[in-house]
């Protein structure tokens, strides 16, 4: 670094922090605190505060995102990398950008650490959960037009909620609610313009389609810049302890850069994926040029048609039908043209990123597979040179590097084994339940045992147990409480509940495990993966016009993708779970039916009404999507159990509970003392 560099950097830092001190704008309040205040107000029945806090949380969430994008892009422009520079010049620019971004962001947000929210809150915002609260609050405040907008926004990311769709139909019939009120308040501009353009195209309005498609491309490339800017935040180094500086400078830099680069590379997929979906829209970006080439042809603008056709061929070199179009345009125009520059730059960068990712992944020792970002699987009707996506532009395709699991393949499927206990009665098998690897049994435990376990649940369960303390993890209209076996044994040892009741919980779960293992005729031991005593309670005063499920449709070991009719066996799903079971403790409540569906998450294949001693068992994969209908009155209690065939994923708490039981059985516990360390979260 030359002699003038340090004084310049010090001056730059001084000026930036001077701007920060002079900034008079109020800092944004943290979105997670506002969100939590809104949820608390909701349960307190203060719906005006719900609206105030929740709208504030959404505004803060958008503000933080906008500020980070704006500051990162501004500081990149202010401190560019020069074509030739030394190592010191490189880190000079890096440090200047860091100072610039910190000052810029903190001028708007204040201390950045207060805006670091948990993964759970981020997931709630991504799933648009705040709009479900807002919809209910506006409904209570007699503001149907705002309730309709919130419901519509929520539904766009949660189309599997059939009840919400029905609720939207009801809003349409209300006085004062107009079609214009059904607005997606979180719509992504590039997707919104593209959707509108396709509608005009289908109607034959090619002039209008051209205008909107060009707008969509402008918004797409703008969104790409913003997406990439957001990738420049902190990264997670799985399996690495960089805090202790055990790695060389270049190893740390290359690891971090590779992860940032992978995030930026995946912006292609992110921009093509609609809210709440897992799979991107097929052939998304190339389709813009496909539609444009034909729309320009229809309005007799052949220069633009040829340019867009050539641009499409950048993504699909040698495509037969588009090559025919190009030849047709050249013949009429009697000259050639070139593809659009923005697309050429985009693809050149994409290819360079791929080369760097392959190199960086090798350094990190991880596998990297290039996704099929521009896949186009369907044939095209070329009779009028119509774009390939005219009839199917919103269809989804599997993601190449994801593993699709729709059936159990690890073993031969069997069922019908011994039920082991004389009282247990087979009610329905897979055939009568319209599925695969399903069973419904009655009289697994007695009425007295059900009553004792319900009393135990009332004494030991905690709100939000297993869901990081979230009292209503699935719906704001119900309270969720749970407890583990180990925690229950601890309560028994402390004398807070009868030890016999805690032991009943342990013994009953083992009974269920043995029944499932025997009935499905498994040739290896079935291990506990997680065991939970749970109750769902309808919240009084919040049951009018329920439009949600107590537990949304899902699969237990893969990520259900209803639009693609697939289930992706990858994290954050519990991919190691193989079988699931629910043992019901009561039936004196309204609603709460357990349902199996097709993979579309809409078509119900079987419905089960809970009652004492009833057990439903099933394999945990995509062959058995399931959920729970709304509990509209009373409390629904059950033992929820998940099992694995892989001993590496045995439930740690269960192993500890086994030791406790063994100690109790040998009575050594009374002489040595008992140490239990409960772990309340999954």
C-alpha positions as CSV (number, residue, x, y, z in Angstrom):
1,X,0.0,0.0,0.0
2,X,1.5,3.4,-1.0
3,X,2.1,6.1,1.6
4,X,-1.1,8.0,0.8
5,X,-3.4,5.1,1.2
6,X,-3.6,5.1,5.0
7,X,-4.4,8.8,5.4
8,X,-7.0,8.5,2.7
9,X,-8.7,5.5,4.5
10,X,-8.6,7.4,7.8
11,X,-10.2,10.4,6.2
12,X,-12.8,8.2,4.5
13,X,-13.7,6.5,7.8
14,X,-13.9,9.9,9.6
15,X,-16.3,11.4,6.9
16,X,-18.5,8.3,6.9
17,X,-18.9,8.3,10.7
18,X,-19.5,12.0,10.7
19,X,-22.4,11.4,8.3
20,X,-23.7,8.8,10.7
21,X,-23.6,11.2,13.7
22,X,-25.3,13.9,11.8
23,X,-28.1,11.6,10.6
24,X,-31.3,12.7,12.1
25,X,-33.6,10.0,10.7
26,X,-35.1,7.6,13.3
27,X,-33.7,4.1,13.3
28,X,-36.0,1.2,12.2
29,X,-37.4,-0.9,15.0
30,X,-36.4,-4.5,14.8
31,X,-38.9,-6.6,12.8
32,X,-38.8,-9.6,15.2
33,X,-39.7,-7.4,18.2
34,X,-42.6,-5.9,16.4
35,X,-43.7,-9.3,15.2
36,X,-43.6,-10.7,18.7
37,X,-45.6,-7.7,20.0
38,X,-48.2,-8.3,17.3
39,X,-48.5,-11.9,18.2
40,X,-48.9,-11.1,21.9
41,X,-51.5,-8.5,21.1
42,X,-53.4,-11.0,19.0
43,X,-53.7,-13.4,21.9
44,X,-54.7,-10.5,24.1
45,X,-57.5,-9.6,21.7
46,X,-56.0,-6.1,21.0
47,X,-56.5,-6.2,17.3
48,X,-55.7,-2.6,16.6
49,X,-52.3,-3.2,18.1
50,X,-52.0,-6.3,16.0
51,X,-52.4,-4.3,12.9
52,X,-50.0,-1.5,14.1
53,X,-47.3,-3.9,15.2
54,X,-47.6,-6.3,12.3
55,X,-47.7,-3.7,9.6
56,X,-44.7,-2.2,11.3
57,X,-42.9,-5.5,11.3
58,X,-43.5,-6.0,7.6
59,X,-42.4,-2.4,6.9
60,X,-39.2,-2.9,9.0
61,X,-38.5,-6.3,7.3
62,X,-38.7,-4.6,3.9
63,X,-36.7,-1.6,5.1
64,X,-33.8,-3.7,6.4
65,X,-33.7,-5.6,3.1
66,X,-33.8,-2.4,1.0
67,X,-31.2,-0.7,3.2
68,X,-28.7,-3.6,2.9
69,X,-29.2,-3.8,-0.9
70,X,-28.8,0.0,-1.4
71,X,-25.8,0.3,0.9
72,X,-23.9,-2.7,-0.5
73,X,-24.5,-1.5,-4.1
74,X,-23.6,2.1,-3.3
75,X,-20.4,1.1,-1.6
76,X,-19.4,-1.2,-4.5
77,X,-19.7,1.7,-6.8
78,X,-17.8,4.0,-4.5
79,X,-14.9,1.6,-4.1
80,X,-14.5,-0.4,-7.3
81,X,-11.7,-3.0,-7.9
82,X,-9.1,-1.7,-10.4
83,X,-8.0,-3.8,-13.3
84,X,-4.5,-4.1,-11.9
85,X,-3.8,-4.1,-8.2
86,X,-1.6,-5.8,-5.6
87,X,-2.8,-7.8,-2.6
88,X,-2.7,-4.7,-0.5
89,X,-4.8,-2.8,-3.0
90,X,-7.3,-5.7,-3.0
91,X,-7.7,-5.6,0.8
92,X,-7.7,-1.8,0.8
93,X,-10.9,-1.9,-1.3
94,X,-12.4,-4.7,0.8
95,X,-11.8,-2.7,4.0
96,X,-13.1,0.5,2.5
97,X,-16.3,-1.2,1.3
98,X,-16.7,-2.7,4.8
99,X,-16.4,0.7,6.5
100,X,-18.7,2.2,3.9
101,X,-21.4,-0.4,4.2
102,X,-21.4,-0.5,8.0
103,X,-21.7,3.3,8.2
104,X,-24.4,3.4,5.5
105,X,-26.5,0.6,7.0
106,X,-26.2,1.8,10.6
107,X,-27.2,5.3,9.6
108,X,-30.6,3.8,8.8
109,X,-30.9,0.8,11.1
110,X,-28.8,1.7,14.1
111,X,-26.8,-1.1,15.6
112,X,-26.9,-3.9,13.1
113,X,-26.9,-6.7,15.7
114,X,-30.5,-5.8,16.8
115,X,-31.7,-6.6,13.3
116,X,-30.3,-10.2,13.3
117,X,-33.4,-12.2,13.6
118,X,-33.8,-16.0,14.2
119,X,-34.2,-18.5,11.4
120,X,-37.7,-19.2,12.7
121,X,-38.8,-15.6,12.3
122,X,-37.3,-15.3,8.8
123,X,-39.1,-18.5,7.8
124,X,-42.4,-17.0,9.1
125,X,-41.9,-13.9,7.0
126,X,-41.0,-16.0,4.0
127,X,-44.2,-18.1,4.5
128,X,-46.1,-14.8,4.9
129,X,-47.4,-15.8,8.3
130,X,-47.8,-12.2,9.4
131,X,-50.6,-11.8,6.7
132,X,-52.6,-14.6,8.3
133,X,-52.6,-12.6,11.6
134,X,-53.4,-9.4,9.8
135,X,-56.3,-11.1,7.9
136,X,-57.8,-12.2,11.2
137,X,-57.2,-8.9,12.9
138,X,-58.8,-6.9,10.1
139,X,-61.7,-9.3,10.1
140,X,-62.2,-8.5,13.8
141,X,-62.0,-4.8,13.2
142,X,-64.7,-5.0,10.5
143,X,-62.3,-3.9,7.7
144,X,-63.1,-6.6,5.1
145,X,-61.3,-4.9,2.2
146,X,-58.0,-5.0,4.1
147,X,-58.7,-8.5,5.4
148,X,-59.2,-9.6,1.8
149,X,-55.9,-8.1,0.7
150,X,-54.1,-9.8,3.6
151,X,-55.8,-13.1,2.9
152,X,-55.0,-12.9,-0.8
153,X,-51.3,-12.1,0.0
154,X,-51.1,-15.1,2.4
155,X,-52.8,-17.4,-0.1
156,X,-50.3,-16.7,-2.9
157,X,-47.6,-18.4,-0.8
158,X,-49.8,-21.0,0.8
159,X,-52.1,-22.3,-2.0
160,X,-52.5,-25.6,-0.2
161,X,-54.7,-24.0,2.4
162,X,-58.0,-24.9,0.8
163,X,-59.9,-23.2,3.6
164,X,-58.2,-19.9,2.9
165,X,-59.3,-20.2,-0.7
166,X,-62.8,-20.7,0.4
167,X,-62.5,-17.8,2.7
168,X,-61.4,-15.6,-0.2
169,X,-64.5,-16.6,-2.1
170,X,-66.6,-15.4,0.9
171,X,-64.8,-12.0,0.9
172,X,-65.8,-11.5,-2.8
173,X,-69.4,-11.7,-1.8
174,X,-69.1,-9.1,1.0
175,X,-70.4,-5.5,0.4
176,X,-67.6,-3.0,-0.1
177,X,-65.0,-5.6,-1.2
178,X,-64.0,-5.2,-4.8
179,X,-61.8,-7.2,-7.2
180,X,-59.1,-4.4,-6.8
181,X,-58.7,-5.2,-3.1
182,X,-57.3,-8.7,-3.9
183,X,-53.8,-7.5,-4.3
184,X,-50.6,-9.5,-3.6
185,X,-48.8,-7.0,-1.3
186,X,-45.6,-9.0,-1.6
187,X,-45.7,-9.5,-5.3
188,X,-42.3,-9.6,-7.0
189,X,-42.4,-7.0,-9.9
190,X,-40.6,-9.1,-12.5
191,X,-43.0,-12.1,-11.9
192,X,-46.0,-9.8,-11.8
193,X,-45.2,-8.2,-15.1
194,X,-44.5,-11.6,-16.7
195,X,-47.7,-13.0,-15.5
196,X,-49.7,-10.1,-16.8
197,X,-47.8,-10.2,-20.1
198,X,-48.7,-13.9,-20.6
199,X,-52.4,-13.1,-20.0
200,X,-52.3,-10.4,-22.7
201,X,-50.4,-12.7,-25.1
202,X,-53.0,-15.4,-24.6
203,X,-55.7,-12.8,-25.5
204,X,-53.9,-11.8,-28.7
205,X,-52.9,-8.4,-27.4
206,X,-49.4,-8.6,-28.6
207,X,-48.6,-4.8,-28.3
208,X,-49.5,-4.9,-24.7
209,X,-47.6,-8.2,-24.2
210,X,-44.5,-6.7,-25.7
211,X,-44.6,-3.7,-23.3
212,X,-45.1,-5.9,-20.2
213,X,-42.5,-8.4,-21.3
214,X,-39.9,-5.7,-21.7
215,X,-40.8,-4.3,-18.3
216,X,-40.5,-7.8,-16.9
217,X,-36.9,-8.2,-18.3
218,X,-35.9,-4.8,-16.8
219,X,-37.3,-5.9,-13.4
220,X,-35.7,-9.3,-13.7
221,X,-32.2,-8.0,-14.2
222,X,-32.8,-5.4,-11.4
223,X,-34.0,-8.2,-9.1
224,X,-30.9,-10.2,-10.0
225,X,-28.6,-7.3,-8.9
226,X,-30.5,-7.1,-5.6
227,X,-30.5,-10.8,-5.0
228,X,-26.8,-10.9,-5.5
229,X,-26.3,-8.0,-3.1
230,X,-28.2,-9.8,-0.4
231,X,-25.8,-12.8,-0.7
232,X,-22.9,-10.7,0.6
233,X,-24.0,-11.1,4.2
234,X,-22.7,-13.6,6.8
235,X,-22.3,-17.2,5.7
236,X,-22.6,-20.5,7.7
237,X,-19.5,-22.6,7.7
238,X,-20.7,-26.1,8.4
239,X,-18.1,-28.2,10.1
240,X,-15.6,-25.4,10.3
241,X,-14.4,-23.4,13.3
242,X,-13.1,-20.2,11.7
243,X,-13.5,-18.2,14.9
244,X,-10.3,-19.9,16.3
245,X,-8.3,-19.0,13.1
246,X,-7.2,-22.6,12.5
247,X,-7.2,-22.0,8.8
248,X,-4.9,-19.9,6.5
249,X,-6.0,-16.6,5.2
250,X,-6.6,-17.9,1.7
251,X,-8.6,-20.9,2.9
252,X,-10.9,-18.7,4.9
253,X,-11.3,-16.2,2.1
254,X,-11.9,-19.0,-0.6
255,X,-14.4,-20.8,1.6
256,X,-16.4,-17.7,2.2
257,X,-16.2,-16.5,-1.3
258,X,-17.3,-19.9,-2.6
259,X,-20.4,-19.8,-0.4
260,X,-21.3,-16.3,-1.5
261,X,-20.7,-17.2,-5.1
262,X,-23.0,-20.2,-4.7
263,X,-25.7,-18.0,-3.3
264,X,-25.3,-15.6,-6.2
265,X,-25.4,-18.4,-8.7
266,X,-28.6,-19.7,-7.2
267,X,-30.3,-16.3,-7.8
268,X,-31.3,-17.8,-11.2
269,X,-33.5,-20.3,-9.3
270,X,-34.7,-17.8,-6.7
271,X,-36.0,-15.3,-9.3
272,X,-37.9,-18.1,-11.2
273,X,-39.5,-19.5,-8.0
274,X,-42.9,-18.2,-6.9
275,X,-43.6,-17.6,-3.2
276,X,-44.1,-20.7,-1.1
277,X,-42.9,-23.0,-3.9
278,X,-39.8,-25.2,-4.0
279,X,-39.3,-25.6,-7.7
280,X,-38.7,-22.8,-10.2
281,X,-40.9,-22.1,-13.2
282,X,-39.7,-24.0,-16.2
283,X,-37.4,-22.2,-18.6
284,X,-38.3,-18.9,-16.9
285,X,-35.8,-16.3,-18.3
286,X,-35.5,-17.8,-21.8
287,X,-39.3,-17.8,-22.1
288,X,-39.3,-14.0,-22.0
289,X,-37.3,-13.9,-25.2
290,X,-39.4,-16.7,-26.7
291,X,-42.6,-14.8,-26.1
292,X,-41.1,-11.6,-27.3
293,X,-39.8,-13.0,-30.6
294,X,-43.3,-14.1,-31.6
295,X,-45.1,-11.1,-30.2
296,X,-42.7,-8.8,-32.2
297,X,-43.4,-10.9,-35.3
298,X,-47.1,-10.4,-34.8
299,X,-46.8,-6.6,-34.6
300,X,-44.5,-6.6,-37.7
301,X,-41.3,-5.6,-35.8
302,X,-39.0,-8.2,-37.3
303,X,-35.7,-6.6,-36.3
304,X,-36.7,-7.0,-32.6
305,X,-38.1,-10.5,-33.3
306,X,-34.9,-11.7,-34.8
307,X,-32.8,-10.2,-32.0
308,X,-35.0,-12.0,-29.4
309,X,-34.9,-15.3,-31.3
310,X,-31.1,-15.1,-31.4
311,X,-31.1,-14.3,-27.7
312,X,-33.2,-17.4,-26.9
313,X,-30.6,-19.5,-28.8
314,X,-28.0,-18.4,-26.3
315,X,-29.8,-20.4,-23.7
316,X,-30.8,-23.3,-26.0
317,X,-28.2,-23.5,-28.7
318,X,-29.4,-25.4,-31.8
319,X,-33.1,-25.4,-30.8
320,X,-34.8,-26.7,-33.9
321,X,-38.0,-24.6,-33.8
322,X,-36.2,-21.3,-32.8
323,X,-33.6,-21.9,-35.5
324,X,-36.4,-22.1,-38.0
325,X,-37.8,-18.8,-36.7
326,X,-34.4,-17.2,-37.1
327,X,-34.0,-18.4,-40.7
328,X,-37.5,-17.1,-41.4
329,X,-36.8,-13.6,-40.0
330,X,-33.4,-13.4,-41.8
331,X,-35.1,-14.4,-45.1
332,X,-37.6,-11.6,-44.8
333,X,-35.2,-9.0,-43.5
334,X,-32.3,-10.0,-45.9
335,X,-29.8,-9.4,-43.1
336,X,-28.7,-10.8,-39.8
337,X,-28.6,-9.4,-36.3
338,X,-27.0,-10.1,-32.9
339,X,-28.4,-11.3,-29.5
340,X,-29.1,-8.8,-26.8
341,X,-26.1,-7.6,-24.8
342,X,-27.6,-8.0,-21.4
343,X,-28.3,-11.6,-22.0
344,X,-24.8,-12.3,-23.4
345,X,-23.2,-10.6,-20.3
346,X,-25.6,-12.6,-18.0
347,X,-24.7,-16.0,-19.5
348,X,-20.9,-15.2,-19.7
349,X,-20.9,-14.4,-16.0
350,X,-23.0,-17.5,-15.3
351,X,-20.5,-19.7,-17.0
352,X,-17.5,-18.1,-15.2
353,X,-19.3,-18.5,-11.9
354,X,-19.7,-22.2,-12.6
355,X,-16.0,-22.7,-13.3
356,X,-15.1,-20.9,-10.0
357,X,-17.7,-22.9,-8.1
358,X,-16.3,-26.2,-9.3
359,X,-12.9,-25.0,-8.2
360,X,-14.0,-23.6,-4.9
361,X,-16.1,-26.6,-4.0
362,X,-13.2,-28.9,-4.6
363,X,-11.1,-26.8,-2.3
364,X,-13.8,-27.0,0.4
365,X,-14.1,-30.8,-0.1
366,X,-17.8,-30.7,-1.0
367,X,-19.7,-31.9,-4.0
368,X,-21.3,-29.3,-6.4
369,X,-23.7,-30.2,-9.2
370,X,-24.7,-27.6,-11.7
371,X,-28.5,-27.2,-11.8
372,X,-30.4,-27.4,-15.1
373,X,-31.4,-23.8,-14.9
374,X,-32.9,-23.4,-18.4
375,X,-34.6,-26.8,-18.7
376,X,-37.2,-27.1,-21.4
377,X,-38.7,-30.5,-21.3
378,X,-41.9,-30.1,-23.3
379,X,-42.2,-30.3,-27.1
380,X,-43.4,-27.1,-28.9
381,X,-46.1,-26.6,-31.4
382,X,-44.3,-24.9,-34.3
383,X,-47.3,-24.6,-36.7
384,X,-47.4,-20.9,-36.0
385,X,-44.0,-20.6,-34.3
386,X,-45.7,-20.3,-30.9
387,X,-43.4,-20.1,-27.9
388,X,-43.0,-23.3,-26.0
389,X,-44.5,-21.9,-22.8
390,X,-47.8,-20.6,-24.2
391,X,-49.8,-23.4,-22.6
392,X,-47.6,-24.4,-19.7
393,X,-45.5,-21.5,-18.5
394,X,-46.3,-22.0,-14.9
395,X,-45.4,-25.7,-14.7
396,X,-42.6,-26.9,-12.5
397,X,-39.8,-29.3,-13.2
398,X,-37.6,-31.3,-10.7
399,X,-34.4,-29.7,-9.5
400,X,-31.6,-31.8,-10.9
401,X,-29.5,-32.1,-7.8
402,X,-32.3,-32.8,-5.5
403,X,-33.3,-36.4,-4.6
404,X,-36.9,-37.1,-5.3
405,X,-38.4,-39.6,-2.8
406,X,-42.0,-40.7,-3.5
407,X,-41.8,-44.3,-2.3
408,X,-39.8,-46.3,0.2
409,X,-37.1,-48.1,-1.7
410,X,-34.8,-49.1,1.2
411,X,-36.7,-52.3,1.8
412,X,-39.5,-54.5,0.4
413,X,-42.9,-53.1,1.5
414,X,-44.8,-55.4,3.7
415,X,-47.7,-55.2,6.2
416,X,-50.1,-57.3,8.2
417,X,-47.7,-58.6,10.8
418,X,-48.8,-59.6,14.3
419,X,-50.3,-56.9,16.5
420,X,-48.6,-58.4,19.6
421,X,-51.3,-57.4,22.1
422,X,-54.7,-59.1,22.5
423,X,-56.7,-55.9,23.0
424,X,-55.4,-54.2,19.8
425,X,-57.9,-54.3,16.9
426,X,-57.1,-53.7,13.2
427,X,-59.6,-51.2,11.8
428,X,-58.2,-50.3,8.4
429,X,-55.1,-51.2,6.4
430,X,-53.4,-49.5,3.5
431,X,-56.0,-50.6,1.0
432,X,-59.0,-49.3,2.9
433,X,-57.1,-46.1,3.8
434,X,-56.4,-45.6,0.0
435,X,-52.6,-45.4,0.3
436,X,-49.3,-47.2,1.0
437,X,-47.9,-48.3,4.3
438,X,-50.8,-47.0,6.4
439,X,-52.6,-48.7,9.3
440,X,-55.4,-47.7,11.7
441,X,-55.7,-49.6,15.0
442,X,-58.0,-49.3,18.1
443,X,-57.7,-50.3,21.8
444,X,-53.9,-49.8,21.9
445,X,-54.4,-48.5,25.5
446,X,-57.4,-48.4,27.8
447,X,-59.7,-45.6,28.8
448,X,-58.0,-45.4,32.2
449,X,-54.6,-45.2,30.6
450,X,-55.8,-42.4,28.3
451,X,-57.1,-40.4,31.3
452,X,-53.9,-40.8,33.2
453,X,-51.8,-39.7,30.2
454,X,-54.1,-36.7,29.7
455,X,-53.7,-35.7,33.4
456,X,-49.9,-36.1,32.9
457,X,-50.0,-33.8,29.8
458,X,-51.8,-31.1,31.8
459,X,-49.1,-31.2,34.4
460,X,-45.9,-31.4,32.3
461,X,-46.5,-29.9,28.9
462,X,-45.2,-26.5,28.0
463,X,-46.4,-24.1,25.4
464,X,-44.2,-24.3,22.3
465,X,-42.2,-27.3,23.4
466,X,-40.4,-28.8,20.5
467,X,-40.9,-25.6,18.4
468,X,-38.4,-23.3,20.1
469,X,-41.1,-21.9,22.5
470,X,-43.5,-20.8,19.8
471,X,-46.9,-21.2,21.4
472,X,-48.7,-21.5,18.1
473,X,-46.3,-22.9,15.6
474,X,-48.9,-24.0,13.0
475,X,-51.9,-21.7,13.4
476,X,-52.6,-18.6,15.5
477,X,-56.0,-20.0,16.4
478,X,-54.7,-22.8,18.6
479,X,-52.2,-23.2,21.5
480,X,-49.7,-26.0,21.2
481,X,-48.1,-27.7,24.2
482,X,-45.7,-30.6,24.5
483,X,-43.3,-32.6,26.7
484,X,-40.7,-35.3,26.1
485,X,-40.2,-38.6,27.9
486,X,-37.1,-37.5,29.7
487,X,-38.7,-34.3,31.0
488,X,-41.6,-36.3,32.3
489,X,-39.3,-38.7,34.1
490,X,-37.5,-35.8,35.7
491,X,-40.9,-34.4,36.9
492,X,-41.6,-37.8,38.3
493,X,-38.3,-38.0,40.1
494,X,-38.9,-34.5,41.6
495,X,-42.3,-35.6,42.8
496,X,-44.2,-33.1,40.6
497,X,-46.1,-35.9,38.9
498,X,-46.6,-39.5,39.9
499,X,-43.7,-41.6,38.7
500,X,-46.2,-44.3,37.7
501,X,-47.7,-41.8,35.1
502,X,-44.2,-40.9,33.8
503,X,-43.4,-44.6,33.5
504,X,-46.8,-45.1,31.6
505,X,-45.7,-42.5,29.0
506,X,-42.4,-44.4,28.5
507,X,-44.0,-47.8,28.4
508,X,-46.8,-46.7,26.0
509,X,-44.4,-45.3,23.6
510,X,-42.4,-48.5,23.6
511,X,-45.7,-50.4,23.0
512,X,-46.4,-48.3,19.9
513,X,-42.9,-48.8,18.6
514,X,-43.2,-52.6,18.9
515,X,-46.6,-52.6,17.2
516,X,-45.4,-50.5,14.2
517,X,-42.3,-52.6,13.8
518,X,-44.3,-55.8,13.9
519,X,-47.2,-54.8,11.8
520,X,-45.1,-53.5,8.9
521,X,-42.9,-56.6,9.2
522,X,-39.6,-54.6,9.3
523,X,-36.5,-56.8,9.0
524,X,-34.4,-54.4,11.2
525,X,-34.9,-52.7,14.5
526,X,-37.1,-49.6,14.5
527,X,-35.5,-46.9,16.7
528,X,-37.1,-43.8,18.3
529,X,-36.3,-40.6,16.5
530,X,-38.5,-38.3,18.6
531,X,-41.3,-38.8,21.1
532,X,-43.7,-36.1,22.1
533,X,-46.7,-35.9,24.4
534,X,-48.7,-33.1,22.7
535,X,-52.0,-31.2,23.1
536,X,-53.6,-28.7,20.7
537,X,-56.2,-26.4,22.3
538,X,-58.7,-24.2,20.4
539,X,-58.4,-20.6,21.6
540,X,-61.7,-19.2,22.6
541,X,-63.0,-16.3,20.6
542,X,-60.9,-17.1,17.6
543,X,-62.8,-19.9,16.0
544,X,-65.3,-17.9,13.8
545,X,-64.7,-18.5,10.1
546,X,-61.6,-20.7,10.7
547,X,-59.8,-20.9,7.3
548,X,-56.7,-22.9,8.3
549,X,-55.6,-26.3,9.3
550,X,-54.4,-27.2,12.8
551,X,-51.3,-28.6,11.1
552,X,-50.7,-27.9,7.4
553,X,-50.3,-30.8,4.9
554,X,-46.7,-32.1,4.9
555,X,-44.6,-35.2,4.8
556,X,-42.4,-36.2,7.7
557,X,-39.0,-36.9,6.0
558,X,-39.1,-34.8,2.8
559,X,-40.2,-31.3,1.6
560,X,-43.6,-31.6,0.0
561,X,-43.8,-29.7,-3.3
562,X,-47.5,-29.9,-4.3
563,X,-47.1,-28.0,-7.6
564,X,-44.4,-30.4,-8.8
565,X,-46.2,-33.4,-7.3
566,X,-42.9,-34.3,-5.7
567,X,-41.3,-34.6,-2.2
568,X,-37.7,-33.5,-1.9
569,X,-35.7,-35.6,0.6
570,X,-33.3,-32.9,1.8
571,X,-32.8,-30.6,4.8
572,X,-34.4,-29.0,6.6
573,X,-36.7,-32.1,6.4
574,X,-35.9,-34.9,8.9
575,X,-34.7,-37.1,6.1
576,X,-33.7,-39.9,8.5
577,X,-37.3,-40.6,9.7
578,X,-38.8,-43.8,8.3
579,X,-42.1,-44.3,10.2
580,X,-44.5,-42.2,12.1
581,X,-47.3,-42.9,14.5
582,X,-50.0,-41.0,16.5
583,X,-51.7,-42.5,19.5
584,X,-54.8,-40.4,20.5
585,X,-55.8,-39.9,24.1
586,X,-59.3,-38.4,23.6
587,X,-62.0,-37.6,21.2
588,X,-64.1,-35.0,23.2
589,X,-63.3,-32.0,21.0
590,X,-64.6,-30.6,17.8
591,X,-62.6,-30.8,14.5
592,X,-59.1,-32.1,14.6
593,X,-59.5,-35.0,12.2
594,X,-56.3,-36.5,10.9
595,X,-56.2,-36.5,7.1
596,X,-54.1,-38.2,4.4
597,X,-53.9,-36.5,1.0
598,X,-52.5,-36.9,-2.4
599,X,-49.2,-35.2,-3.1
600,X,-51.2,-32.2,-4.4
601,X,-51.9,-31.5,-0.7
602,X,-55.6,-31.0,-1.6
603,X,-57.2,-34.3,-2.5
604,X,-58.1,-36.1,0.8
605,X,-57.7,-39.8,0.5
606,X,-58.6,-40.7,4.1
607,X,-59.9,-39.0,7.2
608,X,-59.5,-40.3,10.7
609,X,-61.5,-39.1,13.8
610,X,-59.3,-39.4,16.9
611,X,-60.5,-41.2,20.0
612,X,-58.9,-42.8,23.1
613,X,-56.6,-45.7,22.2
614,X,-56.7,-45.1,18.5
615,X,-53.4,-45.4,16.7
616,X,-52.6,-44.3,13.1
617,X,-49.2,-45.5,11.8
618,X,-47.6,-44.9,8.4
619,X,-44.3,-44.6,6.5
620,X,-42.8,-41.1,6.7
621,X,-42.1,-40.3,3.1
622,X,-43.9,-38.5,0.2
623,X,-46.2,-41.4,-0.2
624,X,-48.1,-40.2,2.9
625,X,-48.8,-36.5,2.9
626,X,-50.9,-35.7,6.0
627,X,-52.2,-32.9,8.2
628,X,-54.7,-32.1,10.9
629,X,-58.0,-30.2,10.4
630,X,-58.7,-27.2,12.7
631,X,-59.5,-27.9,16.3
632,X,-62.4,-25.6,16.8
633,X,-63.4,-26.4,20.3
634,X,-61.8,-28.2,23.2
635,X,-58.4,-29.9,23.5
636,X,-56.9,-32.7,21.4
637,X,-54.1,-34.7,23.0
638,X,-51.9,-37.5,21.6
639,X,-48.6,-39.2,21.7
640,X,-46.7,-38.3,18.5
641,X,-43.8,-40.6,17.6
642,X,-41.3,-40.7,14.8
643,X,-39.0,-43.7,14.2
644,X,-35.9,-44.4,12.2
645,X,-34.2,-47.5,10.9
646,X,-30.8,-45.9,11.1
647,X,-29.3,-46.3,14.6
648,X,-27.1,-43.3,14.0
649,X,-30.2,-41.1,14.4
650,X,-31.6,-42.6,17.6
651,X,-33.2,-40.0,19.9
652,X,-30.6,-39.0,22.4
653,X,-33.2,-38.2,25.1
654,X,-34.7,-41.7,24.6
655,X,-31.3,-43.3,25.3
656,X,-31.0,-41.2,28.5
657,X,-34.6,-42.1,29.4
658,X,-33.7,-45.8,28.9
659,X,-30.9,-45.4,31.4
660,X,-33.2,-43.8,33.9
661,X,-35.7,-46.6,33.6
662,X,-33.0,-49.2,33.9
663,X,-31.8,-47.4,37.1
664,X,-35.3,-47.4,38.4
665,X,-35.8,-51.1,37.7
666,X,-32.6,-52.0,39.5
667,X,-33.5,-49.6,42.3
668,X,-30.0,-48.2,42.3
669,X,-31.4,-44.8,41.6
670,X,-32.4,-44.4,45.2
671,X,-28.9,-45.0,46.5
672,X,-27.0,-43.0,43.9
673,X,-29.2,-40.1,43.1
674,X,-30.6,-39.4,39.6
675,X,-29.3,-36.7,37.3
676,X,-31.5,-35.8,34.4
677,X,-30.7,-33.1,31.9
678,X,-33.9,-32.5,29.9
679,X,-33.7,-31.1,26.4
680,X,-37.0,-29.4,25.6
681,X,-36.4,-28.6,22.0
682,X,-36.2,-30.8,19.0
